[in-house]
């Protein structure tokens, strides 16, 4: 039998699952400041739906769930749902305002397709070799 010893060596910091542009961070901070009830951040996920197969989801997060991936970027807090982590690894979240709409936009290297209306996408989860 081998005895395992714990190391006092600090662990290297993990890379963030997603990053936020300045515009996205400002919008998240604004949403949190104007929320009807206290929130710790914006919860981001992925669900099945839409014509391309998957859609990004957003919700106010009143608390951090045990398996949430907490991303703090530019003074904004985003919580990534555990089921969505491998779909979102390496993504940048932006917030764009045009004459017709204002919305969060994902630049996701794991997307393989998107529908014509831009509301749904096809995402392939990252592999363990891509994550490390």
C-alpha positions as CSV (number, residue, x, y, z in Angstrom):
1,X,0.0,0.0,0.0
2,X,1.1,3.5,-0.7
3,X,0.4,6.4,1.7
4,X,-0.8,9.5,-0.1
5,X,0.5,12.7,1.2
6,X,-1.1,16.0,0.7
7,X,1.0,18.7,-0.9
8,X,1.1,22.3,0.4
9,X,2.0,23.4,-3.1
10,X,-0.6,25.8,-4.4
11,X,-2.8,24.6,-7.2
12,X,-2.6,26.5,-10.5
13,X,-5.6,28.7,-11.2
14,X,-8.2,27.1,-13.4
15,X,-9.1,29.0,-16.5
16,X,-12.5,30.6,-16.7
17,X,-15.2,28.6,-18.5
18,X,-16.4,31.8,-20.2
19,X,-15.3,35.4,-20.4
20,X,-17.3,38.5,-20.7
21,X,-16.8,41.5,-22.9
22,X,-17.0,44.9,-21.3
23,X,-20.5,45.4,-22.7
24,X,-21.7,42.0,-21.3
25,X,-20.2,42.6,-17.9
26,X,-21.9,46.1,-17.7
27,X,-25.2,44.6,-18.7
28,X,-24.9,41.8,-16.1
29,X,-24.1,44.4,-13.4
30,X,-27.0,46.5,-14.5
31,X,-29.4,43.5,-14.4
32,X,-28.2,42.6,-10.9
33,X,-28.6,46.2,-9.7
34,X,-32.1,46.4,-11.0
35,X,-33.4,42.9,-10.0
36,X,-36.6,42.7,-8.1
37,X,-35.0,40.6,-5.4
38,X,-31.4,40.0,-4.2
39,X,-29.4,38.0,-6.7
40,X,-25.8,36.7,-6.6
41,X,-25.4,36.6,-10.4
42,X,-26.8,35.6,-13.7
43,X,-27.2,31.9,-14.3
44,X,-26.3,30.7,-17.8
45,X,-27.2,27.3,-19.2
46,X,-28.0,25.3,-22.4
47,X,-31.2,23.5,-23.0
48,X,-32.6,21.4,-25.9
49,X,-34.8,23.4,-28.2
50,X,-35.1,25.5,-31.3
51,X,-34.6,24.5,-34.9
52,X,-30.9,23.9,-34.5
53,X,-31.2,21.8,-31.4
54,X,-30.0,23.9,-28.4
55,X,-30.6,27.3,-26.9
56,X,-28.7,29.3,-24.4
57,X,-30.7,30.1,-21.2
58,X,-30.4,33.0,-18.7
59,X,-32.0,33.4,-15.3
60,X,-31.5,35.4,-12.1
61,X,-29.6,33.3,-9.5
62,X,-30.6,33.9,-5.9
63,X,-27.9,31.5,-4.6
64,X,-24.9,29.5,-5.7
65,X,-25.8,25.8,-6.2
66,X,-23.1,23.3,-5.1
67,X,-22.0,22.3,-8.6
68,X,-22.3,25.8,-10.3
69,X,-19.2,27.1,-12.0
70,X,-18.8,30.6,-10.7
71,X,-17.2,33.1,-13.1
72,X,-16.3,36.6,-11.9
73,X,-15.2,38.8,-14.7
74,X,-15.0,42.6,-14.8
75,X,-17.1,43.0,-11.7
76,X,-19.9,40.8,-12.9
77,X,-20.8,37.3,-11.7
78,X,-22.1,34.6,-14.0
79,X,-23.0,31.1,-12.7
80,X,-22.6,28.3,-15.3
81,X,-25.0,25.4,-14.8
82,X,-23.1,22.1,-14.3
83,X,-24.7,20.5,-17.4
84,X,-23.6,23.4,-19.6
85,X,-19.9,23.6,-18.7
86,X,-18.5,21.4,-21.4
87,X,-20.8,23.1,-24.0
88,X,-19.5,26.6,-23.0
89,X,-15.8,26.1,-22.4
90,X,-13.8,28.8,-24.2
91,X,-16.9,31.0,-25.0
92,X,-17.0,34.7,-24.9
93,X,-20.3,36.4,-23.9
94,X,-21.0,39.8,-25.5
95,X,-23.9,42.1,-25.3
96,X,-25.0,43.8,-28.5
97,X,-27.5,46.6,-29.1
98,X,-28.7,47.2,-32.7
99,X,-31.6,49.3,-34.0
100,X,-33.9,46.2,-33.7
101,X,-32.8,44.4,-30.6
102,X,-30.5,44.1,-27.6
103,X,-29.2,40.7,-26.6
104,X,-26.4,38.6,-25.2
105,X,-24.4,37.0,-28.0
106,X,-22.1,34.0,-27.6
107,X,-18.9,33.5,-29.4
108,X,-18.6,29.8,-28.8
109,X,-15.8,27.6,-30.3
110,X,-18.0,24.5,-29.6
111,X,-20.8,25.6,-31.9
112,X,-21.0,23.7,-35.1
113,X,-24.2,25.2,-36.6
114,X,-26.9,27.9,-36.0
115,X,-30.4,28.4,-37.3
116,X,-31.2,31.3,-39.6
117,X,-33.0,33.3,-37.0
118,X,-30.0,33.1,-34.6
119,X,-32.1,31.8,-31.7
120,X,-30.7,28.3,-31.5
121,X,-27.4,26.5,-32.1
122,X,-25.8,23.1,-32.4
123,X,-23.1,22.6,-29.8
124,X,-20.6,19.8,-29.5
125,X,-19.3,19.4,-25.9
126,X,-15.6,20.0,-25.4
127,X,-13.4,16.9,-24.8
128,X,-11.1,16.5,-21.9
129,X,-8.1,17.2,-24.1
130,X,-9.6,20.5,-25.2
131,X,-10.4,21.5,-21.6
132,X,-7.0,21.0,-20.0
